[in-house]
Structures are given as C-alpha cells and as structure tokens.
Amino acid sequence: MKKIYPLLLDSIKPESTALNGFLKDNSLEDLIDTYMGNLLGDKAFSFFQGNLPITVKISDESGHITVSPDDRTALPRYGCWGKERMLYILSAKEDSSIWIGFKKDITATDIYERSQGGNILETLNEIGPEEGETFYIRPGVPFRIGEGVRYVEVAQNSPCDFNIEETDQLVEALDFINLSATNPEYVAPEECLFRMERVAITKPQTIAPDQTESFMAILNLDNQTSLKVKDFRGYTEISDETCITLDGKFPLALVPHDIQEMTIAPSQEGDNPTSSFLRIYLCNIPEPPKEEEEEDDDECDCGHHHHHDDDCDCGHHHHHNG
C-alpha cells in the first residue's frame, strides 16, 4: 500500500475530500476504510470502530439555540456519540454575540413556556467574542452563534444537535439539557476527548505525529505555514504530497498518525518570519472494551459432559433435561 501523506482539506468530516496528491478527490471516509489505523492511529481506529472521531470546520454561519447530549445519553438512545465541542474565534464584528449556558437556574416548565413565546435567548449568557478567544461547550449546555462571527469548531463526530427553539426538539432534549446556571468556559477540561492548541513559531520545529494517540489536524491562522515530511533516514522528501503550504486558500491539513517525523515552519520570507496555527489531536481515548469470555458451566475437569441425565461424583451440579 502506498504511503499516506498530509492531506489538504477544506474541513474534516467523513464526506470531506482530499485536495492534493495521488489521493485527491477521495473522501475521508473512504481513506479511513483503506488506511485504517495508519491514518487515525490504531487506538482511535479501534475504539471508534473505524469512524472519524471528531470533525473540524471553519464557519461564519449563525444558527439556532443548539444543545447536544453526552455519550451516556446518545449511545443507547440514538446509536451515536454525544457531542462536546470547542470554538476558536477567527474574527468577530464589534456588535456580534454568542450565547452559552443559562444565566440562572431555570425549570423545564419555564423553558417550555419560553419556547412557545420565542424568548429563550434572553435566558442565556451573552458574550461579545474577540479574535483568538476559545470557548468549550459541554454536552447539555445550550448555545447559539450570532451573526458576524467567523470561527473554527472542533467537535465529536455526531449528528446529535437539537434546536430547542423548535418545540418538538426541545421536548426530546429536556431530560439532558443542563438547566442550572452555567458560566462560559474558556478552557477545555482535562477529560476532554481532544486538544486544540494555538501555536506560534518563528523557526522550523520538528513534530512526531506518531507520538500522539491519533492523527493531527493543523489549521493555519495567519501568514503561511509549511509542512515537510521526513523519511525514515531523516531526509526531507520533496514532492507535492510531502511538502505542502497552508495559507488563506488552503488553511487546513490532516496529518496521518503513521508519519514519524515532520517539520513545520513559517514559509514567509523576511528577517523575522512568523506563523501561528491550531494543532488539534485526540487524547483521553478510552481503551477498547475487552470481549468477555463466556464461561461454560457445563464443563469441569472431571471428564464428564453434563448436558445429560447421568450423574458422576465430581461434585458439580448437572443440567438435567427432565
């Protein structure tokens, strides 16, 4: 199988297609089926059963008041993962807002009545976002993105989003919405499934994707960032696949877990080159559940098989048919 290299993408979702190299126009879902743990990382591939664990998208879309369940609710009820997410603000107009969590405790009855009156939004914490700010949104916490905000969203790969301005979706979500007063969180907790780190560099750095638990996503924030893959001897391989530049047109790359060493560097010219980017990867991946071995109560070391009416003197209880 041909080695896989960093993939230029416009987003990281199952249907996203590669924009460079010999894998161009192949969907990420198909590439995972082909490269499996070499792309996602063995631990991530095994635990998430071959599914893409997280999504990364750049957006300026405003939306409704949204809430998502956690894994414990979503898995048995909807057969998919829940959703925790992180927002990074790329830009925001002066009068733009986002809303996260309730300002004070609220009852299910009150929120239902407000949904009928169309005034749930005024119960949420309103924030004027600024460029470079991050917000962590826990499952169960309602939020809304207002107009004039451009942002990066990193989230668990799950379809479980409920618009609680719609009565039927609100009723569906009432038992997992956090109705308590919630202060907005600017930093992800230690137990978060993923990390989103802003990195600024002024000179080349060597990173080793295979030393993390998963693939890595690199999202360029300003100027230009170059990624150069090294081979097993430490030499930089030169091709359109191994040397890519992230800029305003192509800001996002997925770095497969199989890559052992890579140089990341500012690619602008000048005396003081700089580059900043988001580095996104998984952590805290649970161990895959072990298959339990079924105990055969009908066998013991006496040499008799106990699915019959015969008795032996081994002292074990025998299963009789009648």
N, C-alpha and C positions, 0 to 999 in steps of 0.2 A: 504494500500500500504506500502511495506517495506521501511524503511528509507534509503535514499541515502547518501553515504559517499564519501570522496575524491577518485577520480578516477586517477589511474596511466595511462598515455597516452604517446605515442611517438610523438604526435603532437595534436593540437586542430584544427580539421577540421571536417566537417559533417560526413565523412566516417571513421574517426579515431575510433578504438575500445578500450574498456576498457581492461586493462591488469591485473586487480586484482579483488578479491571479487566475490560476487554472480552475479555481472553484467559483469563478464569477457566475452570478445568476442562480446558484444553488441556494436553496432555503436552509436556514439554520437548523430547522427540524430534520431535514434530510442529512445534513452534515453530522448531526449528533448520532443519527442511526448508523452512519458509516464509521465515524471516528470514535464514538463512544467515550470511554474514559480518557483517551488521548486528547480530546477536546475539553470535556467538562472537568476532568480529574476523576480518578477511579472512585474515590469516596463519594463525590457528588453524584456521579453517574449511578452508583449502586443504590444510594439512599433514595434518590428521586426517581429511580426506576426508568432511567433514560429520558426523563423530561427536563426541559430547561428550568432551572430552579428560580431564576429571577429575570425580570425584564428591566431594560434601561431605555428611556425615551426622552427626547427633547421636545418640549411643547410650549405653546403660548395659548392653549385653549382654556377658556374659563368653563366652569361646569356647575352642576347642581351640588347640593349638600350630599356628600357621599359618606358611607360607612361600610366597613368590611369586617367579617368575623375572624376569629383566630383559628388556628389549626384544629383545636379540640372541637369546635363547633362545626367547621366547614367539612372536615373529612367524613364524619358519619352522616351528615345531613346532605351534603352536596357532592360528595365524592371527589373533592379537590382540596387544595391547600387553602388556608386562610391568607390574609394579606397584611403584612406590616410594610411600611414604606418610608422613604426618606426623600425630601425635596431639597434641591440646591437652587438658589435663586440666581439666574444668569443676568437678569435685568428686571427693573420694575419702574413703572411710571410713578410720578410723585403722589398721585391720588389713588393708586391701586391698593388693594387689600387682599388678604387671605384670612380665612376664619378657621380656627381649630379648637374643638372641645367646648363644653358648656361653661359659661361664666360662673354659674352657681348650680347647685343641685336642682334637678328637675324631675318630675314624676312622669310615668308613662302616659297618664291621662292628660297631663298638661301638654306634652309634646304632640300627642294625637290631636288635641283640640287646635293647637297652633298649626298643624299641618293642614287642617281644614280652612284655617284663616290665612294661610300663606305667609306666616310671620315667624318661622322657626329661626331664620338667620339672626334675628336680633338677640337670641339667647346665647349665641356663640361668641367666643373671644375674637375680636377683630384686631388684626395686626397689619401694620404698614411694612411690607417686606423690603429689604435692601439687598443690593447685589452682594453675593458672597455669603449670605446667610443660609443656614441649613435648618430644616425642621424635620423632626422624627414624628411620625404619626402611628400610634399603636392601633392594633385591631380594636374595634369597638368605639373608637373616638371619631366623631363626625367632623368633616372638614369641607371647605369649599375654596377654590381658587378663583379670584376675581379677574376682571379684565385688566390688560396692561402688564401682565406678569409673564415673563419667559423663564422657564425652569427646566431642570433635569429631575426626572422621577425615577428612583430605583425602588422596585417593589417585588414581593414574591409573585411568581407567575401564577396568577389565579384569576378566574372570571368573576369572583365573588365581590362585586361592587353593588351597593344598594343606594338608590336615590330616595332619601327619606322625605323629599318634598312630594313624592307620589304616595298616596295613602296605602295602596296595596303593598308596596315595597317597604314602607315604614312598619306596617303590621308584621311583615315577615322578619324584620330586623329587630323588633322591640326587645326580644329576650337577650340580645347580645350587645346592644348599644350601651355604652358607659354613660349613665345618666348623672354621674357625680360631677362636681366642679373639677375642671381639668386645666392645669397650667400648661401652656405650649412648651414642648420640649425641643431644645436646640441641638442636643447631642443624643446619638443613639445609645441605648443601654448596652451593657457588656454582653447580654444574652441575645442581642440582635443577630439574625442569621447572616448578615452581610456587613461589610465595612465600606464606607465611602469617604475617602481621604483626599483633601486638597493638597497637592504637592507643587512647590515652586523650585525650579532648578536654574542654575547659571552655568553648569558644565555637565558633560555626559555622566550618566550613572549607569551602573550595571545592576540589573534585577534578574531574579531567578524565579519565573512563574511556577516552576515545578516544586518550589519550596513552600507554596501555599496549599490550601486544601482544595483549590478549584482553579478554573480559568480566571483570567483577569480582564477587566474592561478598562481601557484608557480613553478618557474624553478630554480633548484639548479645550482649554478655556480662553487663551489669548496667544497672540503671535503664532508660532508654529512649533510643533513637537515632532521629532523624528524617532522612529523605532527601527533598530537594526538587529537582526537575529545573528547570533554567532553559532558556528558549527561546533562539533564535539572537540575540535582542536583549539578552539578559541579564536578562530579567524572569522571575520565578518563575511557572510555570504552576500554576494552582490546580485540582486535581481529585483524585478518589480514586486515580487512577493515578500522578499526578506528585508527590503529597505522601503519603508513607507513613510509618508509625511502626513501628519494630522493638521488640518487648518480649518478655516471657516467653512469651506465647502465640504470637506470630509473630516469631521472632528472626532469620529468615534471608531475605535478598533477593539476587536475581541482577540485577546492573546491566548492561544490554546495552552492548556496545562502541560502539554508534552514538551514545550520549549524549555530547554535547560538554562539558557543564558541569553540575555538581550540587553542592548544598550539603548537607553532613552536619553535624548539630548535636545537642547534648543536648536532649531535649524535656521534661525535668523542670522544674518550677518551683522558684524559690528564688534566694538570693543567689549561691550557688556551684554552679551546675548542672554535672554531670559525666556523662560517658558513655564506656564503653570497648567496643571491638568488635574482631573479627578482620577483616582485609582480606586477601582471597585472590585471586590472579590468576596468570596464566601468565607465564613468562619463559623464555628459552633455547629458544624454539621453533625447531627446525631449518628451514632453507629447504626448500620442497617440491622433490623430485627433478626435475631437468630431463629432458624427453623427449629421448632421443638420436636424432639424425637418422641414418637408415640411409644408408650410402654405397653408391652404385651403381657397382660396379667394372666394370660392363659398358658404361659410357659414358665418353667422353672428348671433348675438343674437336676431334677430327679429323672429326666429322660422320658417322662410321660407327657402326652398331649391331652389337655383337659377339656376339649370340646366333645366329651362323650360321657356315658353313664358309669364308666368304670372308676374304681377307686384305687388309689395307691397309698402308700404310707409316708409320703413326703411331707405331710402336714399342711399343704396348701389347699385352699378352698377350690373345689372343682365346679365347673359350669355344667349343670345337668339340663338336658333337653326336655325333661318331663317330670 
